[in-house]
């Protein structure tokens, strides 16, 4: 029984999988946390582009 416990404690394969899982979880959390900011910024950029295109279209019709 002690030999089995020693062998299980020495096995580090599971630790690597857990580490990769934690890294993936933190990356996903960071992405989810920044999405509202990215959405707001993109909305502002595309809103500005829309206004500029509308202004250019009006000027072209004159």
VODRENTI-241579 format. One record per atom (N, C-alpha, C, O): residue number from 1; residue in three letters; atom name; x, y, z. Coordinates in steps of 0.02 Angstrom, whole numbers. Example, Ala and Ser with C-alpha at 12.3 -4.5 7.8 and 13.67 -1.06 7.14 Angstrom:
BEGIN
+-------+-------+------+--------+--------+--------+
| kolpa | marza | fimi |      u |      v |      w |
+-------+-------+------+--------+--------+--------+
|     1 |   ala |    N |    660 |   -284 |    390 |
|     1 |   ala |   CA |    615 |   -225 |    390 |
|     1 |   ala |    C |    660 |   -165 |    390 |
|     1 |   ala |    O |    712 |   -166 |    423 |
|     2 |   ser |    N |    642 |   -112 |    354 |
|     2 |   ser |   CA |    684 |    -53 |    357 |
|     2 |   ser |    C |    645 |      2 |    394 |
|     2 |   ser |    O |    670 |     57 |    402 |
+-------+-------+------+--------+--------+--------+
This chain:
BEGIN
+-------+-------+------+--------+--------+--------+
| kolpa | marza | fimi |      u |      v |      w |
+-------+-------+------+--------+--------+--------+
|     1 |   unk |    N |     41 |    -60 |      0 |
|     1 |   unk |   CA |      0 |      0 |      0 |
|     1 |   unk |    C |     43 |     63 |      0 |
|     1 |   unk |    O |     28 |    111 |    -35 |
|     2 |   unk |    N |     97 |     64 |     38 |
|     2 |   unk |   CA |    140 |    123 |     40 |
|     2 |   unk |    C |    176 |    132 |    -27 |
|     2 |   unk |    O |    189 |    188 |    -48 |
|     3 |   unk |    N |    191 |     76 |    -61 |
|     3 |   unk |   CA |    223 |     82 |   -126 |
|     3 |   unk |    C |    176 |    116 |   -176 |
|     3 |   unk |    O |    197 |    156 |   -217 |
|     4 |   unk |    N |    112 |     99 |   -172 |
|     4 |   unk |   CA |     62 |    129 |   -216 |
|     4 |   unk |    C |     56 |    204 |   -202 |
|     4 |   unk |    O |     53 |    244 |   -248 |
|     5 |   unk |    N |     55 |    223 |   -139 |
|     5 |   unk |   CA |     50 |    293 |   -121 |
|     5 |   unk |    C |    111 |    332 |   -144 |
|     5 |   unk |    O |    105 |    388 |   -169 |
|     6 |   unk |    N |    170 |    303 |   -136 |
|     6 |   unk |   CA |    232 |    336 |   -159 |
|     6 |   unk |    C |    230 |    346 |   -234 |
|     6 |   unk |    O |    250 |    399 |   -260 |
|     7 |   unk |    N |    207 |    295 |   -270 |
|     7 |   unk |   CA |    204 |    300 |   -343 |
|     7 |   unk |    C |    153 |    353 |   -365 |
|     7 |   unk |    O |    166 |    390 |   -412 |
|     8 |   unk |    N |     96 |    356 |   -331 |
|     8 |   unk |   CA |     46 |    406 |   -349 |
|     8 |   unk |    C |     71 |    477 |   -334 |
|     8 |   unk |    O |     58 |    523 |   -372 |
|     9 |   unk |    N |    108 |    485 |   -279 |
|     9 |   unk |   CA |    134 |    551 |   -262 |
|     9 |   unk |    C |    189 |    573 |   -310 |
|     9 |   unk |    O |    198 |    633 |   -322 |
|    10 |   unk |    N |    225 |    526 |   -338 |
|    10 |   unk |   CA |    280 |    542 |   -384 |
|    10 |   unk |    C |    254 |    557 |   -454 |
|    10 |   unk |    O |    289 |    589 |   -493 |
|    11 |   unk |    N |    194 |    533 |   -471 |
|    11 |   unk |   CA |    165 |    544 |   -538 |
|    11 |   unk |    C |    143 |    616 |   -545 |
|    11 |   unk |    O |    100 |    640 |   -507 |
|    12 |   unk |    N |    171 |    653 |   -593 |
|    12 |   unk |   CA |    155 |    723 |   -603 |
|    12 |   unk |    C |    115 |    736 |   -667 |
|    12 |   unk |    O |    105 |    794 |   -685 |
|    13 |   unk |    N |     92 |    685 |   -701 |
|    13 |   unk |   CA |     55 |    695 |   -764 |
|    13 |   unk |    C |    -11 |    732 |   -753 |
|    13 |   unk |    O |    -30 |    774 |   -793 |
|    14 |   unk |    N |    -45 |    716 |   -700 |
|    14 |   unk |   CA |   -109 |    750 |   -685 |
|    14 |   unk |    C |    -99 |    823 |   -668 |
|    14 |   unk |    O |   -142 |    864 |   -684 |
|    15 |   unk |    N |    -43 |    840 |   -637 |
|    15 |   unk |   CA |    -30 |    909 |   -619 |
|    15 |   unk |    C |    -23 |    953 |   -681 |
|    15 |   unk |    O |    -46 |   1010 |   -681 |
|    16 |   unk |    N |      7 |    927 |   -733 |
|    16 |   unk |   CA |     14 |    965 |   -795 |
|    16 |   unk |    C |    -54 |    979 |   -825 |
|    16 |   unk |    O |    -67 |   1035 |   -848 |
|    17 |   unk |    N |    -98 |    930 |   -826 |
|    17 |   unk |   CA |   -165 |    940 |   -853 |
|    17 |   unk |    C |   -203 |    992 |   -813 |
|    17 |   unk |    O |   -239 |   1033 |   -841 |
|    18 |   unk |    N |   -196 |    990 |   -748 |
|    18 |   unk |   CA |   -230 |   1039 |   -705 |
|    18 |   unk |    C |   -202 |   1109 |   -719 |
|    18 |   unk |    O |   -240 |   1157 |   -722 |
|    19 |   unk |    N |   -137 |   1115 |   -727 |
|    19 |   unk |   CA |   -107 |   1180 |   -742 |
|    19 |   unk |    C |   -133 |   1208 |   -808 |
|    19 |   unk |    O |   -149 |   1267 |   -812 |
|    20 |   unk |    N |   -137 |   1166 |   -859 |
|    20 |   unk |   CA |   -163 |   1189 |   -923 |
|    20 |   unk |    C |   -236 |   1209 |   -917 |
|    20 |   unk |    O |   -258 |   1258 |   -947 |
|    21 |   unk |    N |   -274 |   1172 |   -878 |
|    21 |   unk |   CA |   -344 |   1189 |   -866 |
|    21 |   unk |    C |   -351 |   1257 |   -831 |
|    21 |   unk |    O |   -395 |   1296 |   -848 |
|    22 |   unk |    N |   -309 |   1269 |   -782 |
|    22 |   unk |   CA |   -310 |   1334 |   -747 |
|    22 |   unk |    C |   -291 |   1391 |   -793 |
|    22 |   unk |    O |   -321 |   1445 |   -790 |
|    23 |   unk |    N |   -241 |   1380 |   -834 |
|    23 |   unk |   CA |   -221 |   1432 |   -882 |
|    23 |   unk |    C |   -278 |   1448 |   -930 |
|    23 |   unk |    O |   -293 |   1506 |   -942 |
|    24 |   unk |    N |   -310 |   1396 |   -956 |
|    24 |   unk |   CA |   -367 |   1406 |  -1001 |
|    24 |   unk |    C |   -424 |   1443 |   -966 |
|    24 |   unk |    O |   -456 |   1486 |   -996 |
|    25 |   unk |    N |   -436 |   1426 |   -904 |
|    25 |   unk |   CA |   -489 |   1460 |   -866 |
|    25 |   unk |    C |   -473 |   1533 |   -856 |
|    25 |   unk |    O |   -518 |   1576 |   -862 |
|    26 |   unk |    N |   -411 |   1550 |   -840 |
|    26 |   unk |   CA |   -393 |   1620 |   -829 |
|    26 |   unk |    C |   -395 |   1659 |   -895 |
|    26 |   unk |    O |   -415 |   1718 |   -895 |
|    27 |   unk |    N |   -376 |   1629 |   -950 |
|    27 |   unk |   CA |   -380 |   1662 |  -1014 |
|    27 |   unk |    C |   -452 |   1676 |  -1032 |
|    27 |   unk |    O |   -469 |   1730 |  -1055 |
|    28 |   unk |    N |   -496 |   1626 |  -1022 |
|    28 |   unk |   CA |   -567 |   1635 |  -1035 |
|    28 |   unk |    C |   -596 |   1690 |   -991 |
|    28 |   unk |    O |   -636 |   1731 |  -1015 |
|    29 |   unk |    N |   -577 |   1692 |   -928 |
|    29 |   unk |   CA |   -601 |   1743 |   -883 |
|    29 |   unk |    C |   -579 |   1813 |   -905 |
|    29 |   unk |    O |   -617 |   1861 |   -901 |
|    30 |   unk |    N |   -517 |   1818 |   -928 |
|    30 |   unk |   CA |   -491 |   1882 |   -951 |
|    30 |   unk |    C |   -529 |   1905 |  -1014 |
|    30 |   unk |    O |   -545 |   1964 |  -1021 |
|    31 |   unk |    N |   -544 |   1859 |  -1058 |
|    31 |   unk |   CA |   -582 |   1876 |  -1119 |
|    31 |   unk |    C |   -652 |   1900 |  -1101 |
|    31 |   unk |    O |   -675 |   1950 |  -1127 |
|    32 |   unk |    N |   -685 |   1864 |  -1057 |
|    32 |   unk |   CA |   -753 |   1883 |  -1037 |
|    32 |   unk |    C |   -752 |   1951 |  -1001 |
|    32 |   unk |    O |   -799 |   1990 |  -1010 |
|    33 |   unk |    N |   -701 |   1964 |   -963 |
|    33 |   unk |   CA |   -698 |   2027 |   -926 |
|    33 |   unk |    C |   -686 |   2087 |   -973 |
|    33 |   unk |    O |   -709 |   2142 |   -958 |
|    34 |   unk |    N |   -652 |   2076 |  -1029 |
|    34 |   unk |   CA |   -637 |   2132 |  -1074 |
|    34 |   unk |    C |   -689 |   2141 |  -1130 |
|    34 |   unk |    O |   -687 |   2191 |  -1165 |
|    35 |   unk |    N |   -734 |   2094 |  -1139 |
|    35 |   unk |   CA |   -783 |   2099 |  -1194 |
|    35 |   unk |    C |   -827 |   2161 |  -1191 |
|    35 |   unk |    O |   -837 |   2193 |  -1243 |
|    36 |   unk |    N |   -853 |   2182 |  -1133 |
|    36 |   unk |   CA |   -894 |   2243 |  -1133 |
|    36 |   unk |    C |   -855 |   2304 |  -1156 |
|    36 |   unk |    O |   -882 |   2347 |  -1191 |
|    37 |   unk |    N |   -793 |   2309 |  -1136 |
|    37 |   unk |   CA |   -751 |   2366 |  -1157 |
|    37 |   unk |    C |   -738 |   2364 |  -1232 |
|    37 |   unk |    O |   -742 |   2415 |  -1265 |
|    38 |   unk |    N |   -723 |   2306 |  -1258 |
|    38 |   unk |   CA |   -711 |   2299 |  -1329 |
|    38 |   unk |    C |   -774 |   2316 |  -1369 |
|    38 |   unk |    O |   -771 |   2349 |  -1420 |
|    39 |   unk |    N |   -832 |   2292 |  -1344 |
|    39 |   unk |   CA |   -895 |   2307 |  -1378 |
|    39 |   unk |    C |   -908 |   2382 |  -1380 |
|    39 |   unk |    O |   -928 |   2409 |  -1432 |
|    40 |   unk |    N |   -897 |   2416 |  -1325 |
|    40 |   unk |   CA |   -908 |   2488 |  -1320 |
|    40 |   unk |    C |   -862 |   2525 |  -1369 |
|    40 |   unk |    O |   -883 |   2570 |  -1405 |
|    41 |   unk |    N |   -798 |   2505 |  -1370 |
|    41 |   unk |   CA |   -750 |   2538 |  -1415 |
|    41 |   unk |    C |   -767 |   2527 |  -1488 |
|    41 |   unk |    O |   -764 |   2573 |  -1528 |
|    42 |   unk |    N |   -785 |   2465 |  -1505 |
|    42 |   unk |   CA |   -802 |   2451 |  -1575 |
|    42 |   unk |    C |   -866 |   2488 |  -1595 |
|    42 |   unk |    O |   -871 |   2512 |  -1651 |
|    43 |   unk |    N |   -912 |   2492 |  -1550 |
|    43 |   unk |   CA |   -974 |   2529 |  -1564 |
|    43 |   unk |    C |   -958 |   2602 |  -1578 |
|    43 |   unk |    O |   -987 |   2632 |  -1624 |
|    44 |   unk |    N |   -914 |   2631 |  -1539 |
|    44 |   unk |   CA |   -894 |   2701 |  -1550 |
|    44 |   unk |    C |   -859 |   2710 |  -1618 |
|    44 |   unk |    O |   -873 |   2757 |  -1654 |
|    45 |   unk |    N |   -814 |   2665 |  -1634 |
|    45 |   unk |   CA |   -777 |   2669 |  -1697 |
|    45 |   unk |    C |   -825 |   2663 |  -1756 |
|    45 |   unk |    O |   -822 |   2703 |  -1802 |
|    46 |   unk |    N |   -868 |   2613 |  -1756 |
|    46 |   unk |   CA |   -914 |   2604 |  -1812 |
|    46 |   unk |    C |   -967 |   2659 |  -1815 |
|    46 |   unk |    O |   -991 |   2676 |  -1869 |
|    47 |   unk |    N |   -984 |   2686 |  -1758 |
|    47 |   unk |   CA |  -1030 |   2744 |  -1757 |
|    47 |   unk |    C |   -998 |   2804 |  -1791 |
|    47 |   unk |    O |  -1030 |   2839 |  -1829 |
|    48 |   unk |    N |   -935 |   2816 |  -1776 |
|    48 |   unk |   CA |   -898 |   2871 |  -1808 |
|    48 |   unk |    C |   -892 |   2860 |  -1883 |
|    48 |   unk |    O |   -901 |   2907 |  -1922 |
|    49 |   unk |    N |   -877 |   2800 |  -1903 |
|    49 |   unk |   CA |   -871 |   2784 |  -1975 |
|    49 |   unk |    C |   -938 |   2795 |  -2009 |
|    49 |   unk |    O |   -941 |   2823 |  -2064 |
|    50 |   unk |    N |   -992 |   2774 |  -1977 |
|    50 |   unk |   CA |  -1059 |   2783 |  -2006 |
|    50 |   unk |    C |  -1075 |   2857 |  -2015 |
|    50 |   unk |    O |  -1101 |   2876 |  -2067 |
|    51 |   unk |    N |  -1059 |   2898 |  -1965 |
|    51 |   unk |   CA |  -1072 |   2970 |  -1971 |
|    51 |   unk |    C |  -1030 |   3001 |  -2027 |
|    51 |   unk |    O |  -1056 |   3042 |  -2065 |
|    52 |   unk |    N |   -967 |   2981 |  -2032 |
|    52 |   unk |   CA |   -924 |   3009 |  -2084 |
|    52 |   unk |    C |   -949 |   2988 |  -2154 |
|    52 |   unk |    O |   -948 |   3029 |  -2200 |
|    53 |   unk |    N |   -970 |   2926 |  -2161 |
|    53 |   unk |   CA |   -996 |   2903 |  -2226 |
|    53 |   unk |    C |  -1061 |   2940 |  -2244 |
|    53 |   unk |    O |  -1072 |   2957 |  -2302 |
|    54 |   unk |    N |  -1104 |   2951 |  -2194 |
|    54 |   unk |   CA |  -1166 |   2987 |  -2207 |
|    54 |   unk |    C |  -1150 |   3059 |  -2228 |
|    54 |   unk |    O |  -1182 |   3085 |  -2274 |
|    55 |   unk |    N |  -1102 |   3090 |  -2195 |
|    55 |   unk |   CA |  -1083 |   3158 |  -2213 |
|    55 |   unk |    C |  -1053 |   3160 |  -2284 |
|    55 |   unk |    O |  -1068 |   3206 |  -2322 |
|    56 |   unk |    N |  -1012 |   3112 |  -2300 |
|    56 |   unk |   CA |   -982 |   3109 |  -2366 |
|    56 |   unk |    C |  -1035 |   3096 |  -2420 |
|    56 |   unk |    O |  -1030 |   3124 |  -2475 |
|    57 |   unk |    N |  -1084 |   3055 |  -2405 |
|    57 |   unk |   CA |  -1137 |   3042 |  -2453 |
|    57 |   unk |    C |  -1179 |   3104 |  -2466 |
|    57 |   unk |    O |  -1197 |   3117 |  -2524 |
|    58 |   unk |    N |  -1193 |   3142 |  -2413 |
|    58 |   unk |   CA |  -1231 |   3204 |  -2422 |
|    58 |   unk |    C |  -1191 |   3255 |  -2463 |
|    58 |   unk |    O |  -1219 |   3290 |  -2505 |
|    59 |   unk |    N |  -1126 |   3259 |  -2450 |
|    59 |   unk |   CA |  -1084 |   3306 |  -2487 |
|    59 |   unk |    C |  -1079 |   3286 |  -2560 |
|    59 |   unk |    O |  -1075 |   3329 |  -2604 |
|    60 |   unk |    N |  -1078 |   3221 |  -2574 |
|    60 |   unk |   CA |  -1072 |   3198 |  -2643 |
|    60 |   unk |    C |  -1136 |   3212 |  -2683 |
|    60 |   unk |    O |  -1133 |   3220 |  -2744 |
|    61 |   unk |    N |  -1193 |   3214 |  -2650 |
|    61 |   unk |   CA |  -1257 |   3227 |  -2684 |
|    61 |   unk |    C |  -1265 |   3300 |  -2703 |
|    61 |   unk |    O |  -1305 |   3316 |  -2747 |
|    62 |   unk |    N |  -1229 |   3344 |  -2672 |
|    62 |   unk |   CA |  -1237 |   3417 |  -2685 |
|    62 |   unk |    C |  -1209 |   3436 |  -2751 |
|    62 |   unk |    O |  -1212 |   3495 |  -2769 |
+-------+-------+------+--------+--------+--------+
